[in-house]
């Protein structure tokens, strides 16, 4: 049997009848469905001609506002403001306080091998928690190079050295100032020649360096590393500038940050500057503490990138002194 045999004309005609019949049935079924639908839902149901117009219907609104807050969790507690830290001023008699070089404390130690003259720091529970004040009448030091030859008497109100070293021509007191003419056993060629010797090592011409430590000056050796949980053997208000790099992170398990800051405040002159580099979380705490020290400063990004966790805190110690003694207050009232 040949599968590719052509269909006869009679077969083609019968197939056309079948297709026509099926098409008529489909059309009839479609029309029947439309008729049944229109008979179940009468036209009158959609006639709104007798009713009020659509625009007269008022929109029903709920009197309650929608609340999208989650009610299955407790509300967050209100923020708690941290109490401001304040460091009071020490008494006027402590304006020259140097904790590890206290003369009264040193007398408690044996004199053998001159142990009583060594460095003796107070125990942690004995350390003062107050700010060492500048004496009444303290003035901003003279700028370099004038400060090489003169200093305000009010900043270091003592004349004992002018009496003891009178013949050596170290220091002379006149009016409200100390003058340093040069000479003495340490400076046989005068202070000017000694400063010139230092100037050959460090450029002092532009005045950016005002206070330098000479570790070989003949009086005593100074150790290159300072344990920051102890006070420095330095007279108060000695330095114009302090730079501390990662100090608070390094000593965070050894002592409290306020102990380090109080020591910085003690050795820093009023108007002196501070730069502290450390982790941003550490600096935020440090900045909050320095408000109680009367420092003004801000935290800035690291030089490399703002994405560095290490930030930089710039601060300036504000000028303040102890209050005027009673005799000065009385004389002021009398003049007024």
Residue pairs with C-beta under 8 A, 6 or more apart in sequence:
82 288
84 291
84 292
85 258
85 288
85 289
85 291
85 292
86 292
87 129
87 130
87 131
87 258
87 262
87 292
87 293
88 130
88 131
89 130
89 131
89 133
89 320
89 322
90 97
90 128
90 130
90 131
90 132
90 133
91 322
92 133
92 135
92 136
92 322
92 323
92 325
94 128
94 130
94 132
94 133
95 132
95 133
95 134
95 135
95 236
95 322
96 235
96 236
97 128
97 132
97 236
97 266
98 231
98 233
98 234
98 235
98 236
99 121
99 122
99 127
99 128
99 231
100 119
100 120
100 121
100 122
100 230
100 231
100 232
100 233
101 119
101 233
102 120
102 122
105 120
105 122
106 116
106 117
106 118
106 120
107 116
108 116
109 115
109 116
109 118
109 120
110 116
119 233
121 230
121 231
124 255
124 259
127 231
127 259
128 262
129 258
129 262
130 262
131 262
131 265
131 266
131 293
131 294
132 236
132 265
132 266
133 320
133 321
133 322
134 155
134 236
134 237
134 270
134 320
134 321
134 322
135 154
135 155
135 157
135 321
135 322
136 154
136 321
136 322
136 323
136 324
136 325
136 328
137 154
137 321
138 152
138 154
138 155
138 237
138 270
138 321
139 152
139 154
139 155
140 270
140 271
140 319
141 147
141 151
141 152
141 155
141 210
141 269
142 150
142 151
142 152
143 207
143 210
144 204
144 207
144 209
144 210
145 204
145 207
147 210
148 180
148 191
148 192
148 195
149 179
149 180
149 181
150 177
150 178
150 179
150 180
151 177
151 178
151 180
152 176
152 177
152 178
153 173
153 175
153 176
153 177
153 178
154 176
155 237
156 178
159 173
161 170
161 171
162 171
162 172
162 173
162 178
165 171
165 184
168 183
168 184
168 185
169 181
169 182
169 183
169 184
170 180
170 183
170 184
171 178
171 179
171 180
172 178
172 179
172 180
172 181
173 179
180 191
181 190
181 191
182 190
182 191
182 192
182 193
183 190
183 191
186 194
186 217
186 218
186 219
187 193
187 194
195 204
198 204
198 212
198 214
199 205
202 209
202 212
203 209
210 240
211 238
211 239
211 240
213 222
215 221
215 222
215 224
226 232
228 247
228 250
228 251
228 255
228 260
228 263
229 251
229 254
229 255
229 259
229 260
231 263
231 266
232 263
232 267
234 267
235 267
236 266
236 267
237 266
237 267
237 268
237 269
237 270
238 267
238 269
239 267
239 268
239 269
239 272
240 268
240 269
240 272
240 273
241 272
241 273
241 274
241 275
242 264
242 267
242 268
242 272
242 273
242 274
242 275
243 274
243 275
243 276
244 260
244 264
244 274
244 275
244 276
244 277
244 278
245 277
245 278
246 277
246 278
246 310
247 260
247 276
247 278
248 257
248 260
248 276
248 278
248 282
248 286
249 278
249 279
249 282
251 260
252 282
257 282
257 285
257 286
257 289
258 289
261 286
261 289
261 290
261 293
262 293
264 274
265 293
265 295
265 317
268 274
268 317
269 317
270 317
270 318
270 319
270 320
270 321
271 316
271 317
271 318
271 319
272 316
272 317
273 314
273 315
273 316
273 317
274 295
274 297
274 313
274 314
274 315
274 316
274 317
275 312
275 313
275 314
276 283
276 286
276 312
276 313
276 315
277 302
277 310
277 311
277 312
277 313
278 286
278 310
278 311
278 313
279 309
279 310
279 311
280 299
280 309
280 310
280 311
283 299
283 311
283 313
284 299
286 313
287 297
287 299
287 313
287 315
290 297
290 315
293 317
294 317
294 318
294 320
295 315
295 316
295 317
295 318
296 315
296 316
296 318
297 313
297 314
297 315
297 316
298 313
298 314
299 311
299 312
299 313
300 311
300 312
300 313
300 314
301 308
301 311
301 312
302 308
302 310
302 311
302 312
303 312
324 332
